[in-house]
Amino acid sequence: MHPRAMIPLDSRLARWAPIPLRLIVGYGFMEHGFAKLAKGPEAFAAILHALGVPAPHLMAWATILTEVVGGLAVILGAFVALIALPLATLLVVAIFTVHLPYGFSSIKLVAVTAAGAQFGPPGYEANLLYLACLAALVLGGSGPLAIDGLVRKRRAANSRKRRD
């Protein structure tokens, strides 16, 4: 019997669990960054200025670039442990500067009208979910089909060559 056949099916499938996390978290960050770009970085800088953030234009661009580049890095599984820190910082800052007064729930149904559902401002629930996903990727690894895995394999091969 092949050794791989002796591993329970759930263990063989579990190694793939980081992929959906990478895809949705990475896409989510990229989508938020692209939305800020589409509205114009000046519009986001004005929001940051109203919140009292220092150097709002610089911070607007730093946020947008962190979301777009960081989101792509998460999708590719590239340097996830490194990029998770600035991404988590954005999430925590957003919780305390924007979402906290609105409570936990991300969905606040206010009314249903002929025009459709009307929602209130989102709470910090989604931010916590993103933070949990980033923590899972950092602690559990980026999984298969990740640049982090390729880098790790290359380093291991180079260290074996040095020992020989």
N, CA, C and O of each residue as an XYZ file, in Angstrom:
656
protein
N       0.845     -1.180      0.000
C       0.000      0.000      0.000
C       0.891      1.244      0.000
O       1.877      1.310      0.735
N       0.544      2.210     -0.812
C       1.283      3.466     -0.899
C       1.175      4.221      0.436
O       0.088      4.292      1.010
N       2.294      4.789      0.943
C       2.248      5.489      2.241
C       1.211      6.609      2.296
O       0.602      6.839      3.342
N       1.011      7.292      1.201
C       0.039      8.389      1.185
C      -1.385      7.874      1.380
O      -2.225      8.574      1.947
N      -1.664      6.651      0.913
C      -3.002      6.067      1.051
C      -3.327      5.773      2.512
O      -4.499      5.661      2.872
N      -2.303      5.646      3.361
C      -2.518      5.349      4.776
C      -2.868      6.604      5.578
O      -3.329      6.487      6.714
N      -2.667      7.791      5.026
C      -3.008      9.041      5.706
C      -4.504      9.256      5.563
O      -5.038      9.161      4.458
N      -5.193      9.548      6.670
C      -6.645      9.776      6.566
C      -6.969     10.892      5.577
O      -6.206     11.845      5.423
N      -8.112     10.755      4.914
C      -8.527     11.714      3.892
C      -8.595     13.134      4.445
O      -8.174     14.079      3.778
N      -9.125     13.295      5.668
C      -9.250     14.645      6.214
C      -7.891     15.297      6.418
O      -7.783     16.517      6.290
N      -6.852     14.534      6.729
C      -5.511     15.095      6.868
C      -4.958     15.531      5.515
O      -4.278     16.552      5.410
N      -5.258     14.743      4.480
C      -4.783     15.106      3.147
C      -5.487     16.356      2.638
O      -4.881     17.151      1.920
N      -6.748     16.543      2.993
C      -7.501     17.721      2.568
C      -7.153     18.953      3.407
O      -7.205     20.075      2.903
N      -6.804     18.759      4.657
C      -6.547     19.876      5.571
C      -5.417     20.765      5.077
O      -5.439     21.973      5.316
N      -4.445     20.203      4.402
C      -3.323     21.020      3.923
C      -3.764     22.076      2.918
O      -3.053     23.057      2.701
N      -4.938     21.885      2.298
C      -5.455     22.824      1.312
C      -6.282     23.943      1.948
O      -6.667     24.887      1.257
N      -6.558     23.855      3.238
C      -7.408     24.833      3.929
C      -6.922     26.284      3.806
O      -7.760     27.180      3.711
N      -5.620     26.556      3.802
C      -5.206     27.966      3.681
C      -5.552     28.621      2.344
O      -5.608     29.848      2.262
N      -5.780     27.840      1.310
C      -6.011     28.443     -0.011
C      -7.273     29.302     -0.048
O      -7.196     30.441     -0.509
N      -8.435     28.821      0.412
C      -9.591     29.728      0.393
C      -9.394     30.949      1.288
O      -9.882     32.034      0.973
N      -8.682     30.777      2.401
C      -8.393     31.938      3.255
C      -7.556     32.960      2.495
O      -7.852     34.155      2.512
N      -6.511     32.482      1.830
C      -5.655     33.394      1.067
C      -6.446     34.114     -0.011
O      -6.292     35.320     -0.200
N      -7.288     33.382     -0.712
C      -8.030     33.974     -1.830
C      -9.013     35.046     -1.358
O      -9.043     36.138     -1.924
N      -9.815     34.757     -0.336
C     -10.822     35.725      0.077
C     -10.199     36.898      0.817
O     -10.610     38.039      0.609
N      -9.215     36.645      1.678
C      -8.577     37.743      2.414
C      -7.779     38.621      1.450
O      -7.872     39.847      1.504
N      -7.013     38.006      0.589
C      -6.228     38.779     -0.374
C      -7.118     39.591     -1.302
O      -6.867     40.773     -1.537
N      -8.161     38.953     -1.828
C      -9.092     39.665     -2.704
C      -9.775     40.803     -1.951
O      -9.927     41.899     -2.491
N     -10.184     40.553     -0.721
C     -10.845     41.590      0.078
C      -9.973     42.818      0.258
O     -10.434     43.944      0.075
N      -8.718     42.605      0.615
C      -7.813     43.748      0.776
C      -7.616     44.475     -0.555
O      -7.659     45.704     -0.609
N      -7.402     43.714     -1.622
C      -7.193     44.349     -2.924
C      -8.425     45.137     -3.351
O      -8.302     46.247     -3.869
N      -9.605     44.573     -3.140
C     -10.846     45.248     -3.528
C     -10.996     46.572     -2.769
O     -11.401     47.576     -3.354
N     -10.677     46.579     -1.483
C     -10.767     47.821     -0.700
C      -9.757     48.850     -1.204
O     -10.066     50.040     -1.277
N      -8.560     48.398     -1.550
C      -7.558     49.312     -2.094
C      -7.976     49.880     -3.438
O      -7.828     51.076     -3.687
N      -8.502     49.016     -4.307
C      -8.954     49.484     -5.625
C     -10.151     50.421     -5.514
O     -10.278     51.363     -6.297
N     -11.035     50.167     -4.538
C     -12.183     51.062     -4.331
C     -11.700     52.458     -3.931
O     -12.250     53.462     -4.384
N     -10.690     52.516     -3.097
C     -10.132     53.820     -2.695
C      -9.485     54.517     -3.897
O      -9.595     55.734     -4.050
N      -8.820     53.747     -4.735
C      -8.228     54.324     -5.946
C      -9.310     54.835     -6.893
O      -9.172     55.911     -7.474
N     -10.379     54.070     -7.047
C     -11.454     54.446     -7.969
C     -12.139     55.744     -7.546
O     -12.510     56.558     -8.392
N     -12.304     55.934     -6.244
C     -12.922     57.160     -5.748
C     -11.931     58.313     -5.722
O     -12.314     59.473     -5.571
N     -10.659     57.984     -5.869
C      -9.603     58.991     -5.823
C      -8.962     59.020     -4.454
O      -9.651     59.165     -3.444
N      -7.643     58.883     -4.411
C      -6.939     58.908     -3.131
C      -7.227     60.188     -2.329
O      -7.157     60.185     -1.100
N      -7.550     61.281     -3.039
C      -7.852     62.543     -2.348
C      -9.105     62.397     -1.484
O      -9.177     62.967     -0.395
N     -10.086     61.641     -1.961
C     -11.315     61.432     -1.187
C     -11.006     60.665      0.099
O     -11.540     60.990      1.160
N     -10.150     59.656      0.007
C      -9.777     58.904      1.208
C      -8.917     59.767      2.130
O      -9.048     59.690      3.351
N      -8.042     60.583      1.555
C      -7.223     61.496      2.364
C      -8.115     62.477      3.132
O      -7.812     62.817      4.275
N      -9.206     62.933      2.520
C     -10.142     63.834      3.204
C     -10.801     63.132      4.394
O     -11.009     63.747      5.439
N     -11.126     61.862      4.239
C     -11.698     61.093      5.347
C     -10.672     60.967      6.471
O     -10.995     61.152      7.645
N      -9.445     60.652      6.099
C      -8.388     60.524      7.109
C      -8.154     61.850      7.830
O      -7.947     61.882      9.043
N      -8.190     62.941      7.066
C      -8.034     64.267      7.665
C      -9.153     64.540      8.681
O      -8.897     65.054      9.770
N     -10.390     64.192      8.314
C     -11.533     64.388      9.217
C     -11.400     63.547     10.483
O     -11.905     63.928     11.539
N     -10.722     62.405     10.384
C     -10.500     61.546     11.546
C      -9.313     62.001     12.389
O      -9.051     61.455     13.461
N      -8.596     63.014     11.890
C      -7.445     63.519     12.626
C      -6.158     62.741     12.404
O      -5.226     62.842     13.202
N      -6.098     61.973     11.340
C      -4.896     61.199     11.025
C      -3.821     62.159     10.527
O      -4.090     62.962      9.633
N      -2.613     62.097     11.079
C      -1.544     62.979     10.596
C      -1.124     62.600      9.168
O      -1.226     61.440      8.769
N      -0.660     63.578      8.422
C      -0.205     63.388      7.033
C      -1.224     62.561      6.241
O      -0.898     61.480      5.751
N      -2.445     63.062      6.116
C      -3.505     62.239      5.518
C      -3.247     61.803      4.080
O      -3.638     60.697      3.705
N      -2.598     62.641      3.256
C      -2.331     62.232      1.873
C      -1.317     61.092      1.830
O      -1.487     60.124      1.089
N      -0.267     61.217      2.629
C       0.735     60.153      2.706
C       0.110     58.867      3.252
O       0.359     57.783      2.724
N      -0.692     58.985      4.297
C      -1.318     57.809      4.898
C      -2.363     57.186      3.961
O      -2.557     55.971      3.968
N      -3.032     58.020      3.156
C      -3.988     57.480      2.179
C      -3.256     56.593      1.182
O      -3.680     55.469      0.915
N      -2.159     57.098      0.632
C      -1.399     56.309     -0.330
C      -0.772     55.084      0.317
O      -0.746     54.013     -0.288
N      -0.263     55.225      1.546
C       0.329     54.080      2.250
C      -0.729     52.996      2.474
O      -0.454     51.807      2.313
N      -1.927     53.413      2.844
C      -3.019     52.458      3.067
C      -3.396     51.758      1.767
O      -3.524     50.534      1.732
N      -3.572     52.526      0.708
C      -3.970     51.954     -0.588
C      -2.912     50.960     -1.074
O      -3.245     49.851     -1.494
N      -1.655     51.353     -1.017
C      -0.587     50.455     -1.478
C      -0.486     49.208     -0.604
O      -0.258     48.108     -1.107
N      -0.656     49.385      0.698
C      -0.621     48.234      1.607
C      -1.753     47.270      1.277
O      -1.545     46.057      1.252
N      -2.950     47.798      1.023
C      -4.084     46.930      0.702
C      -3.898     46.212     -0.630
O      -4.157     45.012     -0.726
N      -3.457     46.927     -1.651
C      -3.323     46.314     -2.976
C      -2.146     45.345     -3.016
O      -2.310     44.188     -3.406
N      -0.971     45.801     -2.621
C       0.222     44.945     -2.666
C       0.116     43.830     -1.625
O       0.447     42.677     -1.903
N      -0.349     44.185     -0.426
C      -0.505     43.180      0.617
C      -1.531     42.128      0.245
O      -1.321     40.940      0.489
N      -2.641     42.554     -0.347
C      -3.659     41.599     -0.784
C      -3.126     40.642     -1.833
O      -3.396     39.442     -1.784
N      -2.363     41.176     -2.789
C      -1.763     40.312     -3.809
C      -0.778     39.331     -3.178
O      -0.741     38.159     -3.552
N       0.013     39.805     -2.230
C       0.970     38.924     -1.546
C       0.248     37.792     -0.817
O       0.710     36.651     -0.835
N      -0.870     38.095     -0.182
C      -1.633     37.060      0.523
C      -2.181     36.044     -0.484
O      -2.087     34.839     -0.251
N      -2.746     36.508     -1.588
C      -3.266     35.584     -2.606
C      -2.167     34.647     -3.090
O      -2.388     33.446     -3.241
N      -0.982     35.202     -3.333
C       0.133     34.405     -3.847
C       0.827     33.594     -2.754
O       1.674     32.750     -3.046
N       0.470     33.851     -1.507
C       1.140     33.170     -0.399
C       2.589     33.602     -0.295
O       3.465     32.788      0.000
N       2.844     34.875     -0.534
C       4.210     35.407     -0.559
C       4.463     36.287      0.658
O       3.818     37.320      0.836
N       5.400     35.870      1.487
C       5.829     36.666      2.644
C       4.637     37.008      3.543
O       4.537     38.121      4.058
N       3.741     36.042      3.723
C       2.502     36.271      4.465
C       2.783     36.703      5.896
O       2.135     37.620      6.401
N       3.737     36.060      6.556
C       4.045     36.434      7.946
C       4.526     37.876      8.030
O       4.251     38.559      9.016
N       5.229     38.343      7.027
C       5.750     39.708      7.007
C       4.654     40.720      6.669
O       4.535     41.745      7.340
N       3.863     40.450      5.649
C       2.847     41.407      5.194
C       1.639     41.431      6.130
O       0.869     42.392      6.116
N       1.463     40.388      6.941
C       0.317     40.346      7.861
C       0.373     41.480      8.880
O      -0.674     41.961      9.313
N       1.550     41.913      9.267
C       1.662     42.966     10.292
C       1.089     44.309      9.812
O       0.253     44.880     10.511
N       1.502     44.837      8.651
C       0.875     46.090      8.211
C      -0.616     45.937      7.885
O      -1.392     46.867      8.103
N      -1.018     44.778      7.369
C      -2.437     44.561      7.096
C      -3.235     44.544      8.404
O      -4.307     45.144      8.488
N      -2.713     43.861      9.413
C      -3.388     43.817     10.712
C      -3.440     45.208     11.336
O      -4.421     45.562     11.989
N      -2.392     45.987     11.136
C      -2.374     47.349     11.667
C      -3.503     48.170     11.053
O      -4.197     48.897     11.764
N      -3.693     48.063      9.746
C      -4.805     48.768      9.088
C      -6.145     48.364      9.692
O      -7.001     49.213      9.942
N      -6.321     47.082      9.921
C      -7.586     46.587     10.468
C      -7.833     47.105     11.880
O      -8.944     47.527     12.203
N      -6.816     47.076     12.711
C      -6.963     47.530     14.100
C      -7.233     49.035     14.140
O      -8.084     49.497     14.900
N      -6.512     49.792     13.325
C      -6.747     51.241     13.265
C      -8.184     51.516     12.817
O      -8.854     52.385     13.374
N      -8.654     50.778     11.813
C     -10.033     50.969     11.337
C     -11.051     50.624     12.421
O     -12.078     51.291     12.544
N     -10.770     49.595     13.200
C     -11.685     49.247     14.294
C     -11.821     50.425     15.251
O     -12.934     50.829     15.588
N     -10.693     50.976     15.689
C     -10.728     52.006     16.734
C     -11.098     53.399     16.228
O     -11.588     54.224     16.999
N     -10.868     53.670     14.941
C     -11.181     55.011     14.441
C     -12.528     55.101     13.742
O     -13.089     56.190     13.623
N     -13.059     53.970     13.277
C     -14.289     54.009     12.490
C     -15.379     53.098     13.046
O     -16.484     53.566     13.319
N     -15.098     51.828     13.217
C     -16.133     50.821     13.435
C     -16.594     50.635     14.884
O     -17.739     50.242     15.106
N     -15.758     50.898     15.850
C     -16.072     50.601     17.251
C     -17.377     51.218     17.747
O     -18.138     50.539     18.437
N     -17.665     52.485     17.421
C     -18.916     53.063     17.916
C     -20.183     52.361     17.405
O     -21.257     52.519     17.984
N     -20.054     51.592     16.327
C     -21.217     50.947     15.724
C     -21.426     49.522     16.223
O     -22.311     48.821     15.732
N     -20.629     49.087     17.184
C     -20.797     47.765     17.766
C     -20.185     46.660     16.935
O     -19.439     46.901     15.986
N     -20.521     45.445     17.318
C     -19.900     44.264     16.716
C     -20.395     43.961     15.303
O     -19.584     43.758     14.400
N     -21.682     43.929     15.102
C     -22.270     43.407     13.872
C     -21.893     44.223     12.632
O     -21.925     45.453     12.633
N     -21.539     43.496     11.588
C     -21.204     44.147     10.321
C     -22.447     44.446      9.490
O     -22.395     45.243      8.553
N     -23.552     43.815      9.829
C     -24.779     44.012      9.060
C     -25.843     44.585      9.990
O     -26.266     43.942     10.951
N     -26.256     45.789      9.688
C     -27.281     46.463     10.488
C     -28.448     46.809      9.559
O     -28.453     47.858      8.916
N     -29.418     45.928      9.501
C     -30.588     46.169      8.668
C     -31.431     47.259      9.324
O     -31.928     47.089     10.437
N     -31.584     48.377      8.623
C     -32.346     49.513      9.135
C     -33.784     49.452      8.638
O     -34.724     49.672      9.402
N     -33.945     49.154      7.360
C     -35.286     49.104      6.779
C     -35.243     48.356      5.459
O     -34.188     48.185      4.848
N     -36.421     47.917      5.036
C     -36.576     47.352      3.707
C     -37.631     48.206      3.015
O     -38.781     48.283      3.446
N     -37.203     48.845      1.928
C     -38.094     49.733      1.189
C     -38.287     49.196     -0.221
O     -37.741     48.152     -0.579
N     -39.052     49.903     -1.002
C     -39.252     49.508     -2.400
C     -37.927     49.517     -3.163
O     -37.759     48.783     -4.137
N     -36.991     50.351     -2.711
C     -35.676     50.415     -3.355
C     -34.768     49.276     -2.915
O     -33.710     49.064     -3.508
N     -35.167     48.544     -1.886
C     -34.352     47.439     -1.396
C     -33.980     47.627      0.067
O     -34.488     48.520      0.745
N     -33.092     46.774      0.534
C     -32.665     46.813      1.928
C     -31.803     48.051      2.184
O     -30.983     48.437      1.351
N     -32.005     48.657      3.344
C     -31.213     49.817      3.767
C     -30.407     49.386      4.995
O     -30.957     48.843      5.953
N     -29.105     49.636      4.952
C     -28.223     49.196      6.032
C     -27.582     50.388      6.731
O     -27.348     51.435      6.128
N     -27.307     50.201      8.012
C     -26.599     51.203      8.795
C     -25.102     50.973      8.702
O     -24.652     50.080      7.984
N     -24.326     51.775      9.423
C     -22.868     51.656      9.359
C     -22.397     50.322      9.946
O     -22.960     49.840     10.929
N     -21.370     49.734      9.346
C     -20.893     48.421      9.801
C     -20.068     48.524     11.080
O     -19.351     49.498     11.307
N     -20.193     47.490     11.905
C     -19.373     47.369     13.099
C     -18.028     46.732     12.778
O     -17.585     46.742     11.630
N     -17.392     46.187     13.784
C     -16.020     45.682     13.639
C     -15.933     44.170     13.402
O     -14.835     43.613     13.406
N     -17.039     43.517     13.202
C     -17.064     42.063     13.006
C     -16.168     41.611     11.849
O     -15.352     40.705     12.022
N     -16.306     42.222     10.689
C     -15.522     41.810      9.515
C     -14.027     42.024      9.762
O     -13.207     41.213      9.331
N     -13.673     43.103     10.448
C     -12.265     43.346     10.747
C     -11.692     42.211     11.598
O     -10.576     41.746     11.367
N     -12.484     41.770     12.595
C     -12.027     40.662     13.439
C     -11.886     39.373     12.635
O     -10.965     38.593     12.877
N     -12.785     39.144     11.686
C     -12.677     37.954     10.836
C     -11.406     38.001      9.979
O     -10.709     36.997      9.833
N     -11.117     39.166      9.423
C      -9.877     39.321      8.654
C      -8.658     39.085      9.538
O      -7.711     38.416      9.127
N      -8.679     39.637     10.759
C      -7.563     39.433     11.688
C      -7.399     37.951     12.020
O      -6.274     37.454     12.077
N      -8.499     37.246     12.237
C      -8.437     35.814     12.540
C      -7.857     35.031     11.360
O      -7.060     34.113     11.552
N      -8.256     35.393     10.153
C      -7.727     34.716      8.960
C      -6.233     34.974      8.798
O      -5.473     34.058      8.487
N      -5.813     36.211      9.008
C      -4.378     36.515      8.932
C      -3.608     35.724      9.989
O      -2.545     35.175      9.701
N      -4.140     35.664     11.206
C      -3.486     34.893     12.265
C      -3.394     33.418     11.883
O      -2.360     32.788     12.105
N      -4.457     32.863     11.314
C      -4.446     31.460     10.897
C      -3.380     31.215      9.829
O      -2.692     30.194      9.858
N      -3.245     32.146      8.893
C      -2.235     31.982      7.839
C      -0.821     32.112      8.386
O       0.077     31.383      7.963
N      -0.617     33.025      9.313
C       0.717     33.196      9.905
C       1.080     31.978     10.757
O       2.186     31.448     10.651
N       0.145     31.539     11.598
C       0.431     30.427     12.511
C       0.418     29.068     11.818
O       1.211     28.192     12.163
N      -0.470     28.886     10.849
C      -0.604     27.590     10.192
C       0.137     27.466      8.878
O       0.267     26.365      8.344
N       0.622     28.568      8.351
C       1.330     28.542      7.080
C       0.417     28.862      5.912
O      -0.808     28.807      6.018
N       1.043     29.197      4.799
C       0.324     29.619      3.602
C      -0.255     28.472      2.799
O      -1.044     28.690      1.880
N       0.131     27.250      3.138
C      -0.405     26.088      2.435
C       0.287     25.830      1.108
O       1.287     26.469      0.780
N      -0.256     24.883      0.345
C       0.338     24.549     -0.951
C       0.106     25.670     -1.970
O      -0.713     26.565     -1.763
N       0.834     25.594     -3.047
C       0.728     26.563     -4.135
C       1.018     27.983     -3.647
O       0.393     28.943     -4.099
N       1.969     28.107     -2.725
C       2.326     29.395     -2.156
C       3.796     29.689     -2.423
O       4.641     28.794     -2.404
N       4.075     30.946     -2.669
C       5.463     31.356     -2.876
C       6.286     31.103     -1.622
O       7.464     30.758     -1.713
N       5.672     31.271     -0.443
C       6.386     30.990      0.804
C       6.932     29.564      0.816
O       8.056     29.342      1.264
N       6.159     28.599      0.333
C       6.609     27.212      0.272
C       7.765     27.022     -0.687
O       8.697     26.269     -0.405
N       7.706     27.706     -1.824
C       8.815     27.618     -2.784
C      10.097     28.202     -2.202
O      11.176     27.640     -2.387
N       9.983     29.316     -1.506
C      11.147     29.945     -0.876
C      11.727     29.009      0.176
O      12.944     28.843      0.263
N      10.855     28.395      0.977
C      11.305     27.477      2.025
C      12.028     26.278      1.420
O      13.065     25.858      1.933
N      11.489     25.719      0.326
C      12.136     24.582     -0.337
C      13.491     24.974     -0.910
O      14.454     24.214     -0.813
N      13.566     26.164     -1.508
C      14.829     26.620     -2.084
C      15.887     26.809     -0.996
O      17.044     26.429     -1.177
N      15.487     27.394      0.128
C      16.429     27.573      1.243
C      16.914     26.236      1.779
O      18.098     26.074      2.073
N      15.997     25.274      1.907
C      16.368     23.946      2.401
C      17.345     23.278      1.444
O      18.316     22.659      1.881
N      17.098     23.397      0.142
C      18.000     22.801     -0.851
C      19.365     23.461     -0.794
O      20.382     22.772     -0.876
N      19.412     24.774     -0.656
C      20.692     25.479     -0.571
C      21.454     25.106      0.692
O      22.678     24.976      0.652
N      20.766     24.933      1.802
C      21.469     24.565      3.036
C      22.011     23.135      2.953
O      23.068     22.840      3.511
N      21.288     22.246      2.256
C      21.797     20.871      2.058
C      23.030     20.901      1.178
O      23.973     20.149      1.422
N      23.049     21.744      0.168
C      24.205     21.835     -0.724
C      25.420     22.337      0.042
O      26.531     21.860     -0.188
N      25.232     23.282      0.938
C      26.349     23.832      1.729
C      26.931     22.777      2.664
O      28.142     22.739      2.887
N      26.054     21.907      3.220
C      26.535     20.865      4.129
C      27.318     19.784      3.392
O      28.209     19.155      3.963
N      26.983     19.571      2.127
C      27.636     18.487      1.348
C      29.008     18.853      0.903
O      29.677     18.055      0.246
